[in-house]
């Protein structure tokens, strides 16, 4: 299962809680957390014992979420 988030760190603990719940039901499940390099998420995920990979952040030009 691939876990990911937005790079701020606030989403990491909920993602890890989901991973733990899935592991309880399926002990053979495997996980990979994909995040942005240099952010707190990589430290948190590694300390929790999950493998992680990084990707380059993607910025949408002229995108205004308001």
mmCIF file of the N, C-alpha and C atoms, coordinates in Angstrom:
data_MODEL
# 
_entry.id   MODEL 
# 
loop_
_atom_site.group_PDB 
_atom_site.id 
_atom_site.type_symbol 
_atom_site.label_atom_id 
_atom_site.label_alt_id 
_atom_site.label_comp_id 
_atom_site.label_asym_id 
_atom_site.label_entity_id 
_atom_site.label_seq_id 
_atom_site.pdbx_PDB_ins_code 
_atom_site.Cartn_x 
_atom_site.Cartn_y 
_atom_site.Cartn_z 
_atom_site.occupancy 
_atom_site.B_iso_or_equiv 
_atom_site.pdbx_formal_charge 
_atom_site.auth_seq_id 
_atom_site.auth_comp_id 
_atom_site.auth_asym_id 
_atom_site.auth_atom_id 
_atom_site.pdbx_PDB_model_num 
ATOM 1   N N  . UNK A 1 1  ? 0.840   -1.143 0.000   1.00 0.00 ? 1  UNK A N  1 
ATOM 2   C CA . UNK A 1 1  ? 0.000   0.000  0.000   1.00 0.00 ? 1  UNK A CA 1 
ATOM 3   C C  . UNK A 1 1  ? 0.897   1.221  0.000   1.00 0.00 ? 1  UNK A C  1 
ATOM 4   N N  . UNK A 1 2  ? 0.575   2.188  -0.828  1.00 0.00 ? 2  UNK A N  1 
ATOM 5   C CA . UNK A 1 2  ? 1.331   3.432  -0.867  1.00 0.00 ? 2  UNK A CA 1 
ATOM 6   C C  . UNK A 1 2  ? 0.620   4.459  0.004   1.00 0.00 ? 2  UNK A C  1 
ATOM 7   N N  . UNK A 1 3  ? 1.387   5.075  0.892   1.00 0.00 ? 3  UNK A N  1 
ATOM 8   C CA . UNK A 1 3  ? 0.894   6.141  1.749   1.00 0.00 ? 3  UNK A CA 1 
ATOM 9   C C  . UNK A 1 3  ? 1.575   7.428  1.311   1.00 0.00 ? 3  UNK A C  1 
ATOM 10  N N  . UNK A 1 4  ? 0.865   8.538  1.350   1.00 0.00 ? 4  UNK A N  1 
ATOM 11  C CA . UNK A 1 4  ? 1.466   9.808  0.975   1.00 0.00 ? 4  UNK A CA 1 
ATOM 12  C C  . UNK A 1 4  ? 0.713   10.952 1.612   1.00 0.00 ? 4  UNK A C  1 
ATOM 13  N N  . UNK A 1 5  ? 1.228   12.149 1.454   1.00 0.00 ? 5  UNK A N  1 
ATOM 14  C CA . UNK A 1 5  ? 0.584   13.330 2.005   1.00 0.00 ? 5  UNK A CA 1 
ATOM 15  C C  . UNK A 1 5  ? 1.156   14.587 1.385   1.00 0.00 ? 5  UNK A C  1 
ATOM 16  N N  . UNK A 1 6  ? 0.922   15.717 2.053   1.00 0.00 ? 6  UNK A N  1 
ATOM 17  C CA . UNK A 1 6  ? 1.245   16.993 1.449   1.00 0.00 ? 6  UNK A CA 1 
ATOM 18  C C  . UNK A 1 6  ? 2.554   17.644 1.829   1.00 0.00 ? 6  UNK A C  1 
ATOM 19  N N  . UNK A 1 7  ? 3.346   17.050 2.690   1.00 0.00 ? 7  UNK A N  1 
ATOM 20  C CA . UNK A 1 7  ? 4.649   17.620 3.006   1.00 0.00 ? 7  UNK A CA 1 
ATOM 21  C C  . UNK A 1 7  ? 4.702   18.469 4.256   1.00 0.00 ? 7  UNK A C  1 
ATOM 22  N N  . UNK A 1 8  ? 3.562   18.704 4.914   1.00 0.00 ? 8  UNK A N  1 
ATOM 23  C CA . UNK A 1 8  ? 3.571   19.544 6.105   1.00 0.00 ? 8  UNK A CA 1 
ATOM 24  C C  . UNK A 1 8  ? 3.786   18.742 7.380   1.00 0.00 ? 8  UNK A C  1 
ATOM 25  N N  . UNK A 1 9  ? 3.570   17.457 7.345   1.00 0.00 ? 9  UNK A N  1 
ATOM 26  C CA . UNK A 1 9  ? 3.762   16.603 8.511   1.00 0.00 ? 9  UNK A CA 1 
ATOM 27  C C  . UNK A 1 9  ? 2.485   16.290 9.259   1.00 0.00 ? 9  UNK A C  1 
ATOM 28  N N  . UNK A 1 10 ? 1.466   17.124 9.135   1.00 0.00 ? 10 UNK A N  1 
ATOM 29  C CA . UNK A 1 10 ? 0.226   16.910 9.867   1.00 0.00 ? 10 UNK A CA 1 
ATOM 30  C C  . UNK A 1 10 ? -0.562  15.692 9.431   1.00 0.00 ? 10 UNK A C  1 
ATOM 31  N N  . UNK A 1 11 ? -0.298  15.208 8.269   1.00 0.00 ? 11 UNK A N  1 
ATOM 32  C CA . UNK A 1 11 ? -1.008  14.050 7.716   1.00 0.00 ? 11 UNK A CA 1 
ATOM 33  C C  . UNK A 1 11 ? -0.306  12.730 8.035   1.00 0.00 ? 11 UNK A C  1 
ATOM 34  N N  . UNK A 1 12 ? 0.908   12.801 8.540   1.00 0.00 ? 12 UNK A N  1 
ATOM 35  C CA . UNK A 1 12 ? 1.711   11.586 8.703   1.00 0.00 ? 12 UNK A CA 1 
ATOM 36  C C  . UNK A 1 12 ? 1.121   10.653 9.742   1.00 0.00 ? 12 UNK A C  1 
ATOM 37  N N  . UNK A 1 13 ? 0.800   11.146 10.923  1.00 0.00 ? 13 UNK A N  1 
ATOM 38  C CA . UNK A 1 13 ? 0.263   10.261 11.960  1.00 0.00 ? 13 UNK A CA 1 
ATOM 39  C C  . UNK A 1 13 ? -1.049  9.608  11.562  1.00 0.00 ? 13 UNK A C  1 
ATOM 40  N N  . UNK A 1 14 ? -1.988  10.309 10.920  1.00 0.00 ? 14 UNK A N  1 
ATOM 41  C CA . UNK A 1 14 ? -3.184  9.605  10.438  1.00 0.00 ? 14 UNK A CA 1 
ATOM 42  C C  . UNK A 1 14 ? -2.857  8.516  9.406   1.00 0.00 ? 14 UNK A C  1 
ATOM 43  N N  . UNK A 1 15 ? -1.892  8.788  8.526   1.00 0.00 ? 15 UNK A N  1 
ATOM 44  C CA . UNK A 1 15 ? -1.502  7.770  7.540   1.00 0.00 ? 15 UNK A CA 1 
ATOM 45  C C  . UNK A 1 15 ? -0.889  6.557  8.227   1.00 0.00 ? 15 UNK A C  1 
ATOM 46  N N  . UNK A 1 16 ? -0.067  6.791  9.247   1.00 0.00 ? 16 UNK A N  1 
ATOM 47  C CA . UNK A 1 16 ? 0.534   5.676  9.974   1.00 0.00 ? 16 UNK A CA 1 
ATOM 48  C C  . UNK A 1 16 ? -0.520  4.908  10.768  1.00 0.00 ? 16 UNK A C  1 
ATOM 49  N N  . UNK A 1 17 ? -1.523  5.595  11.284  1.00 0.00 ? 17 UNK A N  1 
ATOM 50  C CA . UNK A 1 17 ? -2.611  4.915  11.994  1.00 0.00 ? 17 UNK A CA 1 
ATOM 51  C C  . UNK A 1 17 ? -3.392  4.015  11.042  1.00 0.00 ? 17 UNK A C  1 
ATOM 52  N N  . UNK A 1 18 ? -3.595  4.473  9.825   1.00 0.00 ? 18 UNK A N  1 
ATOM 53  C CA . UNK A 1 18 ? -4.260  3.638  8.817   1.00 0.00 ? 18 UNK A CA 1 
ATOM 54  C C  . UNK A 1 18 ? -3.413  2.408  8.528   1.00 0.00 ? 18 UNK A C  1 
ATOM 55  N N  . UNK A 1 19 ? -2.105  2.609  8.374   1.00 0.00 ? 19 UNK A N  1 
ATOM 56  C CA . UNK A 1 19 ? -1.211  1.477  8.117   1.00 0.00 ? 19 UNK A CA 1 
ATOM 57  C C  . UNK A 1 19 ? -1.280  0.459  9.249   1.00 0.00 ? 19 UNK A C  1 
ATOM 58  N N  . UNK A 1 20 ? -1.288  0.924  10.481  1.00 0.00 ? 20 UNK A N  1 
ATOM 59  C CA . UNK A 1 20 ? -1.364  0.008  11.631  1.00 0.00 ? 20 UNK A CA 1 
ATOM 60  C C  . UNK A 1 20 ? -2.681  -0.762 11.628  1.00 0.00 ? 20 UNK A C  1 
ATOM 61  N N  . UNK A 1 21 ? -3.778  -0.098 11.312  1.00 0.00 ? 21 UNK A N  1 
ATOM 62  C CA . UNK A 1 21 ? -5.081  -0.768 11.260  1.00 0.00 ? 21 UNK A CA 1 
ATOM 63  C C  . UNK A 1 21 ? -5.111  -1.827 10.159  1.00 0.00 ? 21 UNK A C  1 
ATOM 64  N N  . UNK A 1 22 ? -4.521  -1.510 9.016   1.00 0.00 ? 22 UNK A N  1 
ATOM 65  C CA . UNK A 1 22 ? -4.462  -2.489 7.922   1.00 0.00 ? 22 UNK A CA 1 
ATOM 66  C C  . UNK A 1 22 ? -3.598  -3.670 8.335   1.00 0.00 ? 22 UNK A C  1 
ATOM 67  N N  . UNK A 1 23 ? -2.466  -3.408 8.999   1.00 0.00 ? 23 UNK A N  1 
ATOM 68  C CA . UNK A 1 23 ? -1.583  -4.494 9.439   1.00 0.00 ? 23 UNK A CA 1 
ATOM 69  C C  . UNK A 1 23 ? -2.274  -5.428 10.430  1.00 0.00 ? 23 UNK A C  1 
ATOM 70  N N  . UNK A 1 24 ? -3.133  -4.888 11.277  1.00 0.00 ? 24 UNK A N  1 
ATOM 71  C CA . UNK A 1 24 ? -3.871  -5.732 12.226  1.00 0.00 ? 24 UNK A CA 1 
ATOM 72  C C  . UNK A 1 24 ? -4.761  -6.729 11.496  1.00 0.00 ? 24 UNK A C  1 
ATOM 73  N N  . UNK A 1 25 ? -5.348  -6.296 10.404  1.00 0.00 ? 25 UNK A N  1 
ATOM 74  C CA . UNK A 1 25 ? -6.255  -7.157 9.633   1.00 0.00 ? 25 UNK A CA 1 
ATOM 75  C C  . UNK A 1 25 ? -5.524  -8.017 8.612   1.00 0.00 ? 25 UNK A C  1 
ATOM 76  N N  . UNK A 1 26 ? -4.369  -7.532 8.176   1.00 0.00 ? 26 UNK A N  1 
ATOM 77  C CA . UNK A 1 26 ? -3.593  -8.238 7.161   1.00 0.00 ? 26 UNK A CA 1 
ATOM 78  C C  . UNK A 1 26 ? -2.109  -8.119 7.517   1.00 0.00 ? 26 UNK A C  1 
ATOM 79  N N  . UNK A 1 27 ? -1.622  -9.019 8.379   1.00 0.00 ? 27 UNK A N  1 
ATOM 80  C CA . UNK A 1 27 ? -0.234  -8.921 8.854   1.00 0.00 ? 27 UNK A CA 1 
ATOM 81  C C  . UNK A 1 27 ? 0.817   -8.963 7.745   1.00 0.00 ? 27 UNK A C  1 
ATOM 82  N N  . UNK A 1 28 ? 0.481   -9.486 6.594   1.00 0.00 ? 28 UNK A N  1 
ATOM 83  C CA . UNK A 1 28 ? 1.436   -9.560 5.492   1.00 0.00 ? 28 UNK A CA 1 
ATOM 84  C C  . UNK A 1 28 ? 1.454   -8.322 4.606   1.00 0.00 ? 28 UNK A C  1 
ATOM 85  N N  . UNK A 1 29 ? 0.644   -7.330 4.938   1.00 0.00 ? 29 UNK A N  1 
ATOM 86  C CA . UNK A 1 29 ? 0.577   -6.120 4.114   1.00 0.00 ? 29 UNK A CA 1 
ATOM 87  C C  . UNK A 1 29 ? 1.927   -5.401 4.124   1.00 0.00 ? 29 UNK A C  1 
ATOM 88  N N  . UNK A 1 30 ? 2.269   -4.820 3.000   1.00 0.00 ? 30 UNK A N  1 
ATOM 89  C CA . UNK A 1 30 ? 3.509   -4.056 2.886   1.00 0.00 ? 30 UNK A CA 1 
ATOM 90  C C  . UNK A 1 30 ? 3.166   -2.613 2.548   1.00 0.00 ? 30 UNK A C  1 
ATOM 91  N N  . UNK A 1 31 ? 4.013   -1.701 3.010   1.00 0.00 ? 31 UNK A N  1 
ATOM 92  C CA . UNK A 1 31 ? 3.731   -0.283 2.863   1.00 0.00 ? 31 UNK A CA 1 
ATOM 93  C C  . UNK A 1 31 ? 4.945   0.469  2.347   1.00 0.00 ? 31 UNK A C  1 
ATOM 94  N N  . UNK A 1 32 ? 4.666   1.546  1.639   1.00 0.00 ? 32 UNK A N  1 
ATOM 95  C CA . UNK A 1 32 ? 5.696   2.482  1.201   1.00 0.00 ? 32 UNK A CA 1 
ATOM 96  C C  . UNK A 1 32 ? 5.113   3.878  1.355   1.00 0.00 ? 32 UNK A C  1 
ATOM 97  N N  . UNK A 1 33 ? 5.807   4.715  2.084   1.00 0.00 ? 33 UNK A N  1 
ATOM 98  C CA . UNK A 1 33 ? 5.388   6.097  2.230   1.00 0.00 ? 33 UNK A CA 1 
ATOM 99  C C  . UNK A 1 33 ? 6.149   6.935  1.211   1.00 0.00 ? 33 UNK A C  1 
ATOM 100 N N  . UNK A 1 34 ? 5.430   7.682  0.388   1.00 0.00 ? 34 UNK A N  1 
ATOM 101 C CA . UNK A 1 34 ? 6.051   8.545  -0.610  1.00 0.00 ? 34 UNK A CA 1 
ATOM 102 C C  . UNK A 1 34 ? 5.828   9.987  -0.181  1.00 0.00 ? 34 UNK A C  1 
ATOM 103 N N  . UNK A 1 35 ? 6.922   10.709 0.011   1.00 0.00 ? 35 UNK A N  1 
ATOM 104 C CA . UNK A 1 35 ? 6.832   12.100 0.445   1.00 0.00 ? 35 UNK A CA 1 
ATOM 105 C C  . UNK A 1 35 ? 7.861   12.965 -0.240  1.00 0.00 ? 35 UNK A C  1 
ATOM 106 N N  . UNK A 1 36 ? 8.011   14.169 0.291   1.00 0.00 ? 36 UNK A N  1 
ATOM 107 C CA . UNK A 1 36 ? 8.946   15.138 -0.267  1.00 0.00 ? 36 UNK A CA 1 
ATOM 108 C C  . UNK A 1 36 ? 10.222  15.112 0.567   1.00 0.00 ? 36 UNK A C  1 
ATOM 109 N N  . UNK A 1 37 ? 11.364  15.122 -0.083  1.00 0.00 ? 37 UNK A N  1 
ATOM 110 C CA . UNK A 1 37 ? 12.632  15.069 0.650   1.00 0.00 ? 37 UNK A CA 1 
ATOM 111 C C  . UNK A 1 37 ? 12.835  16.331 1.481   1.00 0.00 ? 37 UNK A C  1 
ATOM 112 N N  . UNK A 1 38 ? 13.523  16.158 2.599   1.00 0.00 ? 38 UNK A N  1 
ATOM 113 C CA . UNK A 1 38 ? 13.854  17.277 3.445   1.00 0.00 ? 38 UNK A CA 1 
ATOM 114 C C  . UNK A 1 38 ? 12.740  17.740 4.366   1.00 0.00 ? 38 UNK A C  1 
ATOM 115 N N  . UNK A 1 39 ? 11.663  16.990 4.457   1.00 0.00 ? 39 UNK A N  1 
ATOM 116 C CA . UNK A 1 39 ? 10.544  17.373 5.313   1.00 0.00 ? 39 UNK A CA 1 
ATOM 117 C C  . UNK A 1 39 ? 10.490  16.448 6.529   1.00 0.00 ? 39 UNK A C  1 
ATOM 118 N N  . UNK A 1 40 ? 9.773   16.870 7.544   1.00 0.00 ? 40 UNK A N  1 
ATOM 119 C CA . UNK A 1 40 ? 9.668   16.101 8.787   1.00 0.00 ? 40 UNK A CA 1 
ATOM 120 C C  . UNK A 1 40 ? 9.069   14.721 8.563   1.00 0.00 ? 40 UNK A C  1 
ATOM 121 N N  . UNK A 1 41 ? 8.242   14.578 7.551   1.00 0.00 ? 41 UNK A N  1 
ATOM 122 C CA . UNK A 1 41 ? 7.571   13.306 7.316   1.00 0.00 ? 41 UNK A CA 1 
ATOM 123 C C  . UNK A 1 41 ? 8.554   12.159 7.126   1.00 0.00 ? 41 UNK A C  1 
ATOM 124 N N  . UNK A 1 42 ? 9.682   12.402 6.483   1.00 0.00 ? 42 UNK A N  1 
ATOM 125 C CA . UNK A 1 42 ? 10.633  11.313 6.253   1.00 0.00 ? 42 UNK A CA 1 
ATOM 126 C C  . UNK A 1 42 ? 11.215  10.814 7.573   1.00 0.00 ? 42 UNK A C  1 
ATOM 127 N N  . UNK A 1 43 ? 11.452  11.705 8.521   1.00 0.00 ? 43 UNK A N  1 
ATOM 128 C CA . UNK A 1 43 ? 11.970  11.311 9.834   1.00 0.00 ? 43 UNK A CA 1 
ATOM 129 C C  . UNK A 1 43 ? 10.911  10.538 10.607  1.00 0.00 ? 43 UNK A C  1 
ATOM 130 N N  . UNK A 1 44 ? 9.691   11.044 10.621  1.00 0.00 ? 44 UNK A N  1 
ATOM 131 C CA . UNK A 1 44 ? 8.600   10.412 11.366  1.00 0.00 ? 44 UNK A CA 1 
ATOM 132 C C  . UNK A 1 44 ? 8.320   9.010  10.838  1.00 0.00 ? 44 UNK A C  1 
ATOM 133 N N  . UNK A 1 45 ? 8.237   8.880  9.526   1.00 0.00 ? 45 UNK A N  1 
ATOM 134 C CA . UNK A 1 45 ? 7.928   7.581  8.908   1.00 0.00 ? 45 UNK A CA 1 
ATOM 135 C C  . UNK A 1 45 ? 9.047   6.580  9.167   1.00 0.00 ? 45 UNK A C  1 
ATOM 136 N N  . UNK A 1 46 ? 10.289  7.009  9.031   1.00 0.00 ? 46 UNK A N  1 
ATOM 137 C CA . UNK A 1 46 ? 11.422  6.115  9.272   1.00 0.00 ? 46 UNK A CA 1 
ATOM 138 C C  . UNK A 1 46 ? 11.454  5.649  10.719  1.00 0.00 ? 46 UNK A C  1 
ATOM 139 N N  . UNK A 1 47 ? 11.219  6.564  11.652  1.00 0.00 ? 47 UNK A N  1 
ATOM 140 C CA . UNK A 1 47 ? 11.200  6.193  13.070  1.00 0.00 ? 47 UNK A CA 1 
ATOM 141 C C  . UNK A 1 47 ? 10.076  5.215  13.385  1.00 0.00 ? 47 UNK A C  1 
ATOM 142 N N  . UNK A 1 48 ? 8.991   5.272  12.623  1.00 0.00 ? 48 UNK A N  1 
ATOM 143 C CA . UNK A 1 48 ? 7.870   4.353  12.827  1.00 0.00 ? 48 UNK A CA 1 
ATOM 144 C C  . UNK A 1 48 ? 8.148   2.984  12.205  1.00 0.00 ? 48 UNK A C  1 
ATOM 145 N N  . UNK A 1 49 ? 9.253   2.871  11.454  1.00 0.00 ? 49 UNK A N  1 
ATOM 146 C CA . UNK A 1 49 ? 9.643   1.584  10.901  1.00 0.00 ? 49 UNK A CA 1 
ATOM 147 C C  . UNK A 1 49 ? 9.114   1.277  9.510   1.00 0.00 ? 49 UNK A C  1 
ATOM 148 N N  . UNK A 1 50 ? 8.647   2.290  8.817   1.00 0.00 ? 50 UNK A N  1 
ATOM 149 C CA . UNK A 1 50 ? 8.131   2.073  7.467   1.00 0.00 ? 50 UNK A CA 1 
ATOM 150 C C  . UNK A 1 50 ? 9.134   2.563  6.436   1.00 0.00 ? 50 UNK A C  1 
ATOM 151 N N  . UNK A 1 51 ? 9.225   1.874  5.302   1.00 0.00 ? 51 UNK A N  1 
ATOM 152 C CA . UNK A 1 51 ? 10.109  2.354  4.248   1.00 0.00 ? 51 UNK A CA 1 
ATOM 153 C C  . UNK A 1 51 ? 9.511   3.605  3.611   1.00 0.00 ? 51 UNK A C  1 
ATOM 154 N N  . UNK A 1 52 ? 10.394  4.453  3.092   1.00 0.00 ? 52 UNK A N  1 
ATOM 155 C CA . UNK A 1 52 ? 9.903   5.662  2.447   1.00 0.00 ? 52 UNK A CA 1 
ATOM 156 C C  . UNK A 1 52 ? 10.709  5.952  1.193   1.00 0.00 ? 52 UNK A C  1 
ATOM 157 N N  . UNK A 1 53 ? 10.083  6.708  0.332   1.00 0.00 ? 53 UNK A N  1 
ATOM 158 C CA . UNK A 1 53 ? 10.716  7.170  -0.898  1.00 0.00 ? 53 UNK A CA 1 
ATOM 159 C C  . UNK A 1 53 ? 10.338  8.641  -1.059  1.00 0.00 ? 53 UNK A C  1 
ATOM 160 N N  . UNK A 1 54 ? 11.099  9.361  -1.837  1.00 0.00 ? 54 UNK A N  1 
ATOM 161 C CA . UNK A 1 54 ? 10.782  10.767 -2.048  1.00 0.00 ? 54 UNK A CA 1 
ATOM 162 C C  . UNK A 1 54 ? 10.490  11.052 -3.509  1.00 0.00 ? 54 UNK A C  1 
ATOM 163 N N  . UNK A 1 55 ? 9.759   12.125 -3.720  1.00 0.00 ? 55 UNK A N  1 
ATOM 164 C CA . UNK A 1 55 ? 9.490   12.594 -5.069  1.00 0.00 ? 55 UNK A CA 1 
ATOM 165 C C  . UNK A 1 55 ? 9.665   14.102 -5.081  1.00 0.00 ? 55 UNK A C  1 
ATOM 166 N N  . UNK A 1 56 ? 9.788   14.650 -6.233  1.00 0.00 ? 56 UNK A N  1 
ATOM 167 C CA . UNK A 1 56 ? 9.909   16.097 -6.365  1.00 0.00 ? 56 UNK A CA 1 
ATOM 168 C C  . UNK A 1 56 ? 8.523   16.714 -6.183  1.00 0.00 ? 56 UNK A C  1 
ATOM 169 N N  . UNK A 1 57 ? 8.442   17.837 -5.471  1.00 0.00 ? 57 UNK A N  1 
ATOM 170 C CA . UNK A 1 57 ? 7.132   18.484 -5.339  1.00 0.00 ? 57 UNK A CA 1 
ATOM 171 C C  . UNK A 1 57 ? 6.671   19.033 -6.686  1.00 0.00 ? 57 UNK A C  1 
ATOM 172 N N  . UNK A 1 58 ? 5.393   18.971 -6.910  1.00 0.00 ? 58 UNK A N  1 
ATOM 173 C CA . UNK A 1 58 ? 4.813   19.450 -8.162  1.00 0.00 ? 58 UNK A CA 1 
ATOM 174 C C  . UNK A 1 58 ? 3.987   20.685 -7.856  1.00 0.00 ? 58 UNK A C  1 
ATOM 175 N N  . UNK A 1 59 ? 4.282   21.767 -8.530  1.00 0.00 ? 59 UNK A N  1 
ATOM 176 C CA . UNK A 1 59 ? 3.548   23.009 -8.335  1.00 0.00 ? 59 UNK A CA 1 
ATOM 177 C C  . UNK A 1 59 ? 2.756   23.300 -9.600  1.00 0.00 ? 59 UNK A C  1 
ATOM 178 N N  . UNK A 1 60 ? 1.490   23.590 -9.425  1.00 0.00 ? 60 UNK A N  1 
ATOM 179 C CA . UNK A 1 60 ? 0.629   23.906 -10.561 1.00 0.00 ? 60 UNK A CA 1 
ATOM 180 C C  . UNK A 1 60 ? 0.656   25.404 -10.795 1.00 0.00 ? 60 UNK A C  1 
ATOM 181 N N  . UNK A 1 61 ? 1.143   25.792 -11.933 1.00 0.00 ? 61 UNK A N  1 
ATOM 182 C CA . UNK A 1 61 ? 1.196   27.210 -12.284 1.00 0.00 ? 61 UNK A CA 1 
ATOM 183 C C  . UNK A 1 61 ? -0.217  27.764 -12.439 1.00 0.00 ? 61 UNK A C  1 
ATOM 184 N N  . UNK A 1 62 ? -0.435  28.933 -11.937 1.00 0.00 ? 62 UNK A N  1 
ATOM 185 C CA . UNK A 1 62 ? -1.723  29.628 -12.025 1.00 0.00 ? 62 UNK A CA 1 
ATOM 186 C C  . UNK A 1 62 ? -2.851  28.925 -11.283 1.00 0.00 ? 62 UNK A C  1 
ATOM 187 N N  . UNK A 1 63 ? -2.512  28.062 -10.343 1.00 0.00 ? 63 UNK A N  1 
ATOM 188 C CA . UNK A 1 63 ? -3.544  27.380 -9.557  1.00 0.00 ? 63 UNK A CA 1 
ATOM 189 C C  . UNK A 1 63 ? -3.792  28.151 -8.276  1.00 0.00 ? 63 UNK A C  1 
ATOM 190 N N  . UNK A 1 64 ? -5.028  28.512 -8.047  1.00 0.00 ? 64 UNK A N  1 
ATOM 191 C CA . UNK A 1 64 ? -5.411  29.217 -6.829  1.00 0.00 ? 64 UNK A CA 1 
ATOM 192 C C  . UNK A 1 64 ? -6.526  28.425 -6.158  1.00 0.00 ? 64 UNK A C  1 
ATOM 193 N N  . UNK A 1 65 ? -6.229  27.758 -5.051  1.00 0.00 ? 65 UNK A N  1 
ATOM 194 C CA . UNK A 1 65 ? -7.226  26.891 -4.424  1.00 0.00 ? 65 UNK A CA 1 
ATOM 195 C C  . UNK A 1 65 ? -8.357  27.632 -3.725  1.00 0.00 ? 65 UNK A C  1 
ATOM 196 N N  . UNK A 1 66 ? -8.285  28.951 -3.673  1.00 0.00 ? 66 UNK A N  1 
ATOM 197 C CA . UNK A 1 66 ? -9.370  29.694 -3.014  1.00 0.00 ? 66 UNK A CA 1 
ATOM 198 C C  . UNK A 1 66 ? -10.547 29.677 -3.880  1.00 0.00 ? 66 UNK A C  1 
# 
